[in-house]
Amino acid sequence: MDVLEAIKNRRSIRQYKDMPVSDDVLNKVLEAARWAPSWANTQCSRYVVVKDPATKAKLAETLNRGNPATEAIKTAPIIIVICAELKKSGYYKGEATTDKGDWFMFDTGIAMQNLALAAYSLGLGTVHVGYIPDAKKVSEILDLPEGIAAVEMTPLGYPAADAKAPPRKELSEIVSYERYGKR
C-alpha cells in the first residue's frame, strides 16, 4: 500500500469485529512503531500490549464519561498503551535542551502514527485515545515504574464498519510562505 494512500484513508475506528489479531500481525504493527524517529535516537517510547478483558475494562474506566472510544477500549481484541521514558528525549546530560522541555510527546506521537498507519495497511483499525484524565490510574493498572508515563492508548482490531473521512481544510488555509499569513 502506498504511504500517501494510507495517510489519506486511515480513519479512527471505534467498533471492532470479535476476531483475534495474530501475534505475527501484532508484531508487524509494533515493528512499525519501533522504527519511528525520535530525538537523537533516544527511543523513549515503550509499549504495553493488553489482551486481558478485565485489564481492558479497568483501562476504559480511566477515560472521561462520554468518551466515544470507551467501548472500543473494552471490546477490541488488543489495547496498546504507549508509554514514555521521561527526561530522555530532548535532554542532554540531564538538562532540557530546548524551551519545549521533555520531547516525549513528540516521539510517542510519531511512533503512534507509524503504528496506526501500519495497522491500516494490514487491514486493522485504531483510534488515538490521548485524553486520559486518570493517567496515574493507568500507571497503577499497568504497574509502570517511576520515570515511565502512560501517554496514549489505542484499540487494535479488525474494523466492524467503515468510517467516513471528516472534512479537511484546504492547503491555502493552512500554508504560509516565507512568513506566517503570507499566502
trRosetta pair geometry for C-beta under 8 A, 3 or more apart (Angstrom, degrees):
i j d omega theta_ij theta_ji phi_ij phi_ji
1 5 5.7 -121 179 80 89 123
1 6 5.5 94 129 -57 122 102
1 120 8.0 -130 111 113 163 87
1 121 4.4 -158 45 -134 137 96
2 5 4.2 87 69 3 94 109
2 6 7.0 -166 92 -8 50 83
3 6 5.6 -53 -150 36 36 112
3 7 6.3 38 152 -21 68 104
3 117 7.2 27 -147 177 77 138
4 7 5.5 -50 -145 35 35 113
4 8 6.2 26 159 -12 66 109
5 8 6.1 -63 -145 43 27 104
5 9 5.8 -4 167 5 66 122
6 9 6.4 -73 -131 51 21 93
6 10 5.7 34 172 -40 66 107
6 117 4.8 81 143 -160 129 92
6 120 5.3 136 -153 91 92 124
6 121 5.3 -28 -102 -66 132 95
7 10 6.6 -39 -133 14 18 110
7 117 6.7 -9 -76 -114 62 121
8 165 7.8 -9 171 -111 71 142
9 120 7.0 153 97 173 87 136
9 165 7.7 -75 -122 -73 43 117
10 116 6.0 98 178 144 146 99
10 117 6.0 -89 -57 -103 154 59
10 120 4.1 -90 -104 -70 97 161
10 126 7.9 -9 -173 48 112 96
11 125 7.5 -30 77 -136 79 102
11 162 7.7 76 43 -177 154 60
11 163 3.6 -176 139 77 145 121
11 164 7.4 113 -126 55 148 15
11 165 6.7 -114 -92 -83 110 58
12 126 7.6 -66 -129 102 51 55
12 127 4.1 67 -161 -119 86 95
12 128 7.0 -75 -109 22 107 73
12 163 6.3 -148 65 167 55 170
13 16 6.9 87 140 -73 115 79
13 72 7.5 142 118 -129 66 143
13 125 2.8 -16 38 174 161 133
13 126 6.4 72 38 34 100 19
13 127 5.7 -143 53 -46 47 96
13 155 7.5 -112 94 83 88 110
13 157 7.9 -138 115 66 131 78
13 159 4.6 -103 -137 -104 142 101
13 163 6.0 -139 -89 -23 64 131
14 68 5.7 -44 -124 142 162 94
14 69 5.6 -119 -120 -105 105 59
14 71 7.1 71 167 67 96 95
14 72 4.5 -110 -157 -49 60 134
14 127 5.6 22 -73 -32 73 157
14 155 7.6 99 -128 41 43 140
15 71 7.8 2 -93 104 70 117
15 72 6.8 -100 -68 -90 31 97
15 159 7.1 64 82 -162 70 65
15 160 4.1 -78 129 48 98 122
15 161 5.6 26 73 20 128 101
16 19 7.8 -131 161 36 89 80
16 72 6.5 102 -11 -140 106 84
16 75 6.3 174 51 114 105 94
16 76 4.5 95 5 -111 158 72
16 77 6.7 -132 146 -8 144 79
16 125 6.6 -157 -95 60 88 119
16 155 6.4 -132 -35 149 138 129
16 157 3.6 50 -154 89 138 136
16 158 6.3 106 -161 63 83 49
16 159 6.6 -71 -109 -111 57 27
16 160 5.6 141 -170 -27 3 99
17 157 6.6 -163 49 152 66 111
17 158 4.4 -28 37 85 116 105
17 159 7.2 38 -14 90 92 20
17 160 5.1 153 -58 -85 62 76
18 75 7.9 -67 -88 177 82 99
18 77 7.9 130 -147 -68 39 94
19 77 7.0 -71 82 -52 44 137
19 157 7.0 130 64 -172 78 99
19 158 5.0 -14 66 31 125 132
20 77 5.4 148 -124 -145 45 143
21 25 5.4 -114 -178 83 87 122
21 26 5.4 106 126 -60 112 93
21 77 5.1 153 -1 95 93 141
21 78 5.5 -64 39 -7 132 127
21 124 6.7 41 -114 -107 128 129
21 156 6.2 -30 -20 126 167 100
21 157 6.0 -126 -43 -111 115 56
21 158 7.4 171 -78 -30 88 82
22 25 4.7 92 59 9 86 99
22 26 6.8 -147 97 -4 44 88
23 26 5.3 -53 -143 40 35 116
23 27 6.1 37 157 -22 67 105
24 27 5.9 -55 -150 34 26 110
24 28 6.8 30 150 -22 60 102
25 28 5.6 -49 -153 29 36 114
25 29 6.8 34 150 -17 65 102
25 122 5.7 148 -155 166 103 144
25 124 7.2 139 160 -47 124 130
26 29 5.8 -58 -156 35 33 110
26 30 6.3 27 151 -13 68 109
26 49 6.9 66 -178 -135 132 145
26 78 6.5 163 -110 -93 120 171
26 156 7.4 103 -115 122 85 147
27 30 5.5 -54 -141 43 35 110
27 31 6.0 45 154 -28 66 104
28 31 5.6 -50 -146 32 29 116
28 32 6.8 34 152 -21 60 100
28 118 6.4 -163 134 168 84 122
28 122 6.2 126 95 -75 135 149
29 32 5.9 -50 -157 29 33 112
29 33 6.9 31 147 -15 63 103
29 80 7.9 -136 123 -49 126 158
29 115 5.6 60 172 -154 89 77
29 118 5.0 160 -122 104 58 118
29 119 5.0 42 -120 -74 123 80
29 122 6.8 -101 -66 25 94 146
29 124 7.0 -38 -80 51 137 154
29 156 6.8 128 132 -147 171 143
30 33 5.5 -51 -152 36 39 113
30 34 6.3 46 148 -26 67 103
30 47 6.1 -170 -133 86 106 168
30 49 7.6 -49 -77 -66 133 124
30 80 7.7 -168 -87 -125 90 140
30 115 7.2 19 -95 -116 35 104
31 34 5.4 -49 -148 31 34 117
31 35 6.7 26 156 -15 64 106
31 118 7.7 -177 70 -161 76 164
32 35 6.1 -63 -153 37 30 106
32 36 7.7 56 146 -47 59 84
32 114 4.6 -168 147 153 90 97
32 115 5.8 151 88 -92 105 41
32 117 7.1 -144 164 74 145 85
32 118 3.3 -169 -4 -47 168 152
33 36 5.9 -26 -168 -15 43 115
33 45 6.9 -124 160 126 104 148
33 47 6.6 90 104 -67 151 139
33 82 7.5 -142 -162 -103 141 119
33 111 4.5 59 -165 -179 84 89
33 112 7.0 28 -123 -82 111 31
33 114 5.2 154 -97 86 43 110
33 115 4.1 16 -70 -66 107 100
33 118 7.5 -109 -35 24 68 139
34 43 7.9 21 -159 -143 66 116
34 111 7.7 56 -62 -141 19 108
35 114 6.7 -165 71 -174 80 154
36 45 7.1 38 60 11 127 153
36 107 7.2 128 117 -170 120 65
36 110 4.6 147 -177 122 123 95
36 111 3.9 -147 31 -90 157 62
36 113 7.7 113 -115 58 130 79
36 114 4.4 -144 -75 -6 102 145
37 41 7.9 -69 -156 -88 64 62
37 107 8.0 -115 109 -126 55 76
37 110 6.1 -60 59 146 74 155
38 41 6.0 95 69 -125 90 23
38 42 5.3 -112 129 52 119 71
38 43 5.2 161 39 -70 154 39
38 44 6.3 171 -167 13 141 79
38 45 7.0 -143 -88 -6 136 99
38 89 6.1 -91 178 -113 101 121
38 107 4.2 45 -129 -133 93 117
38 110 7.3 -171 -81 65 62 133
38 111 7.6 12 -72 -52 103 108
39 42 5.3 -5 79 13 81 118
39 44 7.6 9 41 -6 100 118
39 89 4.1 119 38 -160 127 84
39 90 5.3 -66 -153 -51 173 56
39 103 4.6 93 -41 81 145 149
39 106 7.1 83 -44 80 104 125
39 107 6.0 -81 -1 -65 88 119
40 89 7.8 175 38 -134 89 60
40 92 7.9 114 -32 -81 167 92
42 85 8.0 -137 148 73 106 117
42 88 4.9 159 172 144 133 99
42 89 4.8 -172 70 -87 143 69
42 107 7.3 -68 69 -102 102 159
43 107 7.9 -179 -119 -174 20 135
44 84 5.0 32 135 -160 108 82
44 85 4.4 -130 -155 50 81 88
44 86 7.8 104 -169 -60 129 18
44 88 4.5 159 -97 77 115 123
44 89 4.4 -94 -8 -32 143 111
44 104 5.3 -98 111 -113 144 89
44 107 5.4 82 47 95 104 155
44 108 7.5 -71 92 -52 96 86
45 82 5.9 -30 -157 -166 104 103
45 83 7.3 127 -162 73 53 47
45 84 6.1 -35 -100 -100 49 69
45 85 7.9 -90 -31 7 12 83
45 104 7.9 146 -74 -157 64 83
45 107 5.8 -149 -44 135 98 102
45 108 5.1 145 -102 -99 102 71
45 111 4.5 33 -84 -8 171 171
46 82 7.4 138 73 -164 46 53
46 83 4.4 -32 70 71 98 99
46 84 6.9 179 18 -85 86 17
46 85 6.4 93 -24 -39 114 85
46 148 6.2 -31 41 -146 148 120
47 80 5.8 -22 -162 -167 104 101
47 81 7.2 144 -159 74 50 51
47 82 5.9 -24 -101 -105 71 62
47 83 7.2 -171 -76 22 22 82
48 80 7.2 149 74 -159 48 50
48 81 4.4 -12 58 57 102 103
48 83 6.4 52 -12 -15 103 119
48 142 5.1 21 -178 -151 173 135
48 144 7.9 -94 -47 -79 145 96
49 78 6.2 -28 -164 -163 91 111
49 79 7.7 147 -160 79 43 50
49 80 5.7 -17 -103 -104 64 75
50 55 5.1 -131 -159 111 119 126
50 56 5.8 154 132 -72 120 77
50 59 6.7 122 92 -25 170 148
50 78 7.0 134 71 -164 53 58
50 79 4.3 -19 63 63 108 99
50 80 7.5 -173 20 -79 78 27
50 81 6.6 47 -12 -11 117 104
50 142 7.7 -90 -71 -100 121 103
51 56 7.9 -34 175 -44 13 116
51 77 7.0 -12 -131 163 87 65
51 78 5.8 -29 -89 -105 78 71
51 79 7.9 -172 -70 24 33 72
52 55 4.1 68 79 13 108 110
52 56 6.7 -178 89 -12 54 84
53 56 5.6 -55 -145 37 33 113
53 57 6.3 36 156 -22 66 103
53 74 7.7 42 -158 -173 77 68
54 57 5.7 -51 -151 33 31 113
54 58 6.7 32 150 -18 63 103
55 58 5.6 -52 -151 35 35 112
55 59 6.4 37 150 -20 66 103
55 79 8.0 -148 112 47 97 129
55 141 6.5 130 -152 171 83 110
55 142 8.0 86 -165 -84 120 69
56 59 5.6 -53 -149 35 34 113
56 60 6.5 39 151 -23 65 102
56 73 6.0 177 -175 152 86 69
56 74 5.5 127 133 -130 106 34
56 75 7.8 166 141 -29 143 21
56 76 7.6 -165 -147 54 141 74
56 79 5.4 152 -113 -11 94 134
57 60 5.6 -50 -150 31 33 115
57 61 6.8 38 150 -24 62 102
57 74 5.5 50 -95 -123 63 93
58 61 5.7 -51 -157 27 36 116
58 62 7.5 41 147 -26 61 96
58 141 4.9 165 124 -126 128 133
59 62 5.8 -49 -165 18 41 114
59 73 5.5 -131 104 172 104 124
59 79 6.1 158 77 139 163 167
59 81 7.3 -133 -129 -70 138 124
59 138 6.4 57 -128 -117 80 89
59 141 6.2 -179 -73 114 71 163
59 153 6.5 -172 178 -168 132 177
60 63 6.1 -48 -169 16 46 113
60 70 5.0 91 -163 -165 99 75
60 71 7.6 69 -139 -79 137 20
60 73 4.2 162 -86 92 85 119
60 74 4.7 0 -52 -57 156 88
61 134 8.0 -37 119 59 71 144
61 137 7.6 -93 100 139 94 146
62 132 5.7 13 131 -164 113 94
62 133 7.1 -175 165 60 68 70
62 134 4.2 -130 -151 70 83 104
62 135 7.3 102 175 -75 131 29
62 137 4.8 -173 -106 83 109 120
62 138 5.1 68 -140 -58 174 88
62 141 7.5 -108 -44 -8 131 141
63 67 4.1 -89 162 33 124 154
63 69 6.9 -152 -126 76 161 90
63 70 5.1 -153 74 -91 142 91
63 73 6.9 160 -19 7 137 155
63 129 7.1 -58 -97 -174 125 122
63 131 7.5 77 -141 100 84 81
63 132 6.6 -65 -92 -120 64 61
63 133 7.1 101 -151 19 28 93
64 67 5.2 113 62 -43 72 106
64 131 6.9 -40 7 131 115 113
64 133 5.1 86 -60 -13 92 134
67 70 4.8 112 77 -42 93 95
67 129 7.5 72 170 -143 132 105
67 131 7.0 -164 -115 84 123 110
69 72 4.9 -61 -162 45 64 118
69 73 6.0 71 140 -31 85 96
69 127 5.3 -157 -109 100 121 135
69 129 4.7 -149 107 -94 160 116
69 155 7.0 -168 -169 -7 100 114
70 73 5.8 -54 -154 28 31 111
70 74 6.9 25 151 -13 63 106
71 74 5.6 -57 -155 38 38 112
71 75 5.9 -2 161 6 72 118
72 75 6.3 -75 -131 52 26 89
72 76 5.2 32 178 -35 72 110
72 127 6.3 53 103 32 165 130
72 155 4.2 -117 152 -10 101 158
73 76 7.0 -27 -109 19 17 107
73 79 5.9 49 -150 -104 70 133
73 129 6.8 46 -71 -70 115 175
73 153 6.8 58 -117 113 112 131
73 155 5.8 -129 -86 -64 42 105
75 155 7.8 15 71 -137 62 142
76 79 6.3 114 74 -68 114 72
76 155 3.2 138 -7 -167 161 112
76 156 6.1 116 158 45 131 34
76 157 4.3 -158 -158 -8 86 126
77 156 6.9 -70 68 91 86 70
77 157 4.4 129 17 -98 96 111
77 158 8.0 41 -1 9 128 76
78 155 7.2 128 82 -166 53 53
78 156 4.3 -31 78 64 105 104
78 157 6.5 159 28 -61 77 81
79 153 5.7 8 179 180 102 118
79 154 7.1 166 -154 84 60 36
79 155 5.7 -38 -100 -101 73 54
79 156 7.1 166 -97 13 21 84
80 115 6.9 -135 97 178 157 151
80 153 6.6 168 86 -154 46 67
80 154 5.4 -9 57 57 93 86
80 156 5.7 47 -10 -21 106 128
81 138 6.7 175 -145 -180 143 121
81 142 6.3 -113 70 -78 157 156
81 150 5.7 -36 176 -139 119 102
81 152 7.5 172 -154 92 54 40
81 153 4.4 -26 -101 -99 69 98
82 108 5.0 142 138 -162 126 108
82 111 6.3 156 -143 95 141 119
82 112 5.4 -106 -12 -75 161 104
82 115 7.8 -158 -68 1 128 156
82 150 7.9 112 82 -157 42 56
82 151 5.3 -49 99 60 88 107
82 152 5.1 2 49 61 106 86
82 153 7.1 -176 14 -87 68 42
82 154 7.8 30 -13 2 102 97
83 108 7.8 -128 106 -113 9 135
83 142 7.8 -159 -62 110 137 153
83 144 6.2 -175 -132 -122 151 132
83 148 5.1 31 158 174 130 98
83 149 6.1 166 -160 82 81 38
83 150 5.3 -46 -101 -96 89 45
83 151 6.1 153 -120 2 29 88
84 88 8.0 -159 169 40 87 110
84 89 7.3 -69 -167 13 117 126
84 104 3.6 92 177 -170 154 129
84 105 7.8 -66 -45 -59 164 41
84 107 6.9 117 -122 76 117 111
84 108 5.2 -85 -68 -51 112 128
84 148 7.0 167 80 -153 36 58
84 149 5.3 -16 56 58 88 91
84 151 5.3 62 -13 -42 106 129
85 88 4.8 23 107 2 104 142
85 89 7.8 116 75 -15 81 91
85 104 7.4 -168 64 -108 44 125
85 147 6.4 12 -154 145 68 93
85 148 5.9 -29 -96 -100 55 75
86 102 6.2 -21 -156 -143 75 151
86 104 6.3 -57 -106 -38 54 152
86 147 5.3 -136 42 -163 100 58
86 148 7.1 -152 -6 -85 88 22
86 149 5.7 73 -57 -10 110 111
87 91 5.5 49 -179 -46 61 157
87 94 7.3 15 169 -144 116 57
87 102 6.1 -67 -78 -103 45 116
87 147 7.3 -72 33 -146 104 93
88 91 6.0 -100 -150 36 11 120
88 104 7.4 74 51 -77 85 100
89 102 6.5 76 72 -173 81 68
89 103 4.0 -108 133 71 101 93
89 104 5.0 138 46 -72 126 57
89 106 7.2 -156 146 58 136 98
89 107 4.9 -111 -126 -16 164 143
90 96 5.8 2 134 -142 102 77
90 97 6.0 -152 176 35 59 90
90 98 6.2 -84 -158 30 102 99
90 100 6.4 -111 -139 89 143 100
90 101 6.5 63 127 124 147 31
90 102 5.4 161 56 -143 132 26
90 103 3.3 143 -44 -11 115 101
90 104 7.6 -94 9 -26 115 58
90 106 7.9 108 -54 30 117 124
91 94 6.3 -4 177 -134 121 10
91 95 6.3 148 -153 71 81 28
91 96 5.8 -51 -96 -90 73 43
91 97 6.5 163 -122 -16 20 92
91 102 7.3 -4 -43 -107 102 68
92 95 6.2 -32 67 62 65 81
92 97 5.0 60 5 -68 107 122
96 100 7.8 -155 -178 75 118 54
96 101 4.8 -42 -136 -131 151 46
96 102 6.7 -82 -104 -52 112 52
98 101 7.4 -88 80 -13 73 25
98 103 7.8 59 42 -63 121 109
100 103 6.3 55 112 -86 122 79
100 106 7.9 32 152 -29 145 128
102 105 7.6 93 108 -4 85 84
103 106 4.7 -38 -178 33 87 118
103 107 5.9 82 126 -20 90 101
104 107 5.6 -60 -144 43 37 109
104 108 5.8 28 163 -13 73 110
104 149 7.1 95 123 54 158 120
104 151 6.9 -145 139 -83 107 139
105 108 6.2 -55 -136 43 25 103
105 109 6.0 31 160 -24 61 112
105 151 6.9 176 -107 -148 62 127
106 109 5.9 -64 -151 36 23 112
106 110 6.5 20 156 -16 63 106
107 110 6.0 -54 -149 34 29 108
107 111 6.4 27 154 -16 64 109
108 111 5.5 -54 -145 40 35 113
108 112 6.0 35 156 -21 68 106
108 151 4.6 37 132 91 166 165
108 152 6.5 153 144 18 121 111
109 112 5.8 -54 -142 37 28 108
109 113 6.4 27 157 -17 63 105
109 152 7.8 93 -90 -10 60 151
110 113 5.9 -56 -150 36 30 109
110 114 6.6 34 151 -20 64 103
111 114 5.7 -51 -152 33 33 113
111 115 6.4 36 149 -21 64 106
112 115 5.3 -50 -150 35 36 117
112 116 6.3 36 152 -20 67 104
112 128 6.4 89 145 -112 134 99
112 152 5.7 -9 -89 84 158 142
112 154 6.8 144 -157 -26 106 132
113 116 5.5 -50 -143 37 35 111
113 117 6.3 33 158 -16 66 106
114 117 6.0 -60 -148 39 27 107
114 118 6.2 25 156 -16 65 110
115 118 6.0 -59 -147 39 26 109
115 119 6.2 29 154 -22 64 108
115 126 7.0 123 121 -99 93 169
115 154 7.1 156 113 44 129 151
116 119 5.6 -51 -146 34 29 114
116 120 6.5 32 154 -20 63 104
116 126 4.5 -128 -120 70 83 142
116 128 7.0 -39 -71 -57 146 89
116 154 6.9 -135 -82 -137 94 165
117 120 5.7 -50 -149 34 33 112
117 121 6.5 32 153 -19 64 105
118 121 5.7 -55 -149 36 33 112
118 122 6.5 19 155 -9 65 110
119 122 6.0 -71 -153 44 30 103
119 124 3.9 -82 -177 82 87 115
119 125 6.9 -127 139 -3 119 2
119 126 4.9 87 76 -27 157 117
119 156 6.1 -118 -126 -136 140 99
120 123 7.8 71 -176 -51 30 11
120 124 6.8 -94 -70 67 26 65
120 125 7.4 55 -94 -102 69 43
120 126 7.4 -87 -49 18 81 100
123 158 6.5 -2 135 -121 94 89
124 156 5.9 10 172 -170 134 80
124 157 6.4 165 -152 99 92 10
124 158 6.2 -76 -114 -84 60 48
124 159 7.6 133 -174 -25 30 79
125 155 7.7 4 105 100 87 96
125 156 7.6 170 80 -143 49 40
125 157 6.4 -24 53 73 88 60
125 158 6.9 77 8 -171 95 16
125 159 3.8 96 -36 -67 138 92
125 163 8.0 116 -136 -6 129 122
126 154 4.5 13 -164 175 102 131
126 155 6.7 174 -135 75 51 58
126 156 5.8 -3 -92 -96 88 69
127 154 6.1 168 63 -141 43 85
127 155 6.3 17 32 37 91 94
128 152 6.2 -30 -163 -172 80 133
128 154 6.2 -34 -97 -88 35 106
129 132 7.0 75 139 -63 89 93
129 152 6.3 143 76 -170 55 75
129 153 4.9 -30 70 70 114 76
129 154 6.1 167 13 -87 91 48
129 155 7.6 69 -18 -12 129 77
130 151 7.3 -24 -134 151 83 70
130 152 4.5 -27 -98 -110 72 105
132 135 4.8 94 105 -75 114 79
132 138 6.0 -2 171 -28 142 143
132 150 6.7 -72 94 119 162 113
132 152 7.4 -171 -17 -109 121 38
132 153 7.1 84 -73 7 132 103
134 137 4.0 9 147 18 113 121
134 138 6.7 136 109 -20 72 82
135 138 5.2 -46 -152 32 44 118
135 139 6.5 51 148 -23 67 98
135 149 6.9 22 159 -173 131 88
135 150 5.0 -170 -161 72 90 103
135 151 7.9 34 -135 -87 132 22
136 139 5.5 -50 -156 31 34 116
136 140 6.7 35 147 -18 64 102
137 140 5.5 -51 -150 35 37 113
137 141 6.3 40 151 -22 68 103
138 141 5.7 -52 -146 35 32 113
138 142 6.2 7 162 2 66 113
138 144 7.7 28 118 -8 74 130
138 150 4.1 -97 109 64 129 172
138 153 7.6 -149 -140 -39 140 129
139 142 6.4 -71 -143 51 24 95
139 144 4.2 -81 -148 42 78 120
139 148 7.6 150 -130 95 103 83
139 149 7.2 -48 -83 -134 121 45
139 150 5.5 -142 -64 -9 72 111
140 143 7.4 22 -174 -74 30 42
140 144 8.0 -55 -42 26 22 84
142 150 6.8 124 31 -78 141 123
144 148 4.5 -134 -177 92 105 111
144 149 7.4 113 149 -96 153 16
144 150 6.3 -144 -36 -44 158 89
145 148 5.3 70 61 15 71 117
150 153 7.4 -8 -176 -49 108 98
159 162 7.0 81 135 -84 140 37
159 163 7.4 -111 -149 -15 140 94
165 168 7.6 -40 161 -26 110 101
169 173 4.3 -106 175 76 113 134
169 174 5.3 106 104 -34 131 116
170 173 5.0 98 61 -1 76 102
170 174 7.6 173 88 6 44 90
171 174 6.3 -83 -148 51 35 90
171 175 5.0 -2 176 2 81 127
172 175 6.9 -52 -100 44 20 94
172 183 6.4 42 -160 -149 81 124
175 183 7.8 90 91 -127 72 70
176 179 6.5 -79 155 97 125 38
176 180 5.0 112 66 -135 172 33
176 181 5.6 17 -114 8 135 20
176 182 5.2 86 -169 49 96 62
176 183 6.7 -72 -119 -77 61 47
177 182 5.5 -93 64 103 67 99
177 183 7.1 68 16 -164 97 16
178 182 5.5 -40 62 78 93 148
179 182 4.6 73 63 -7 83 127
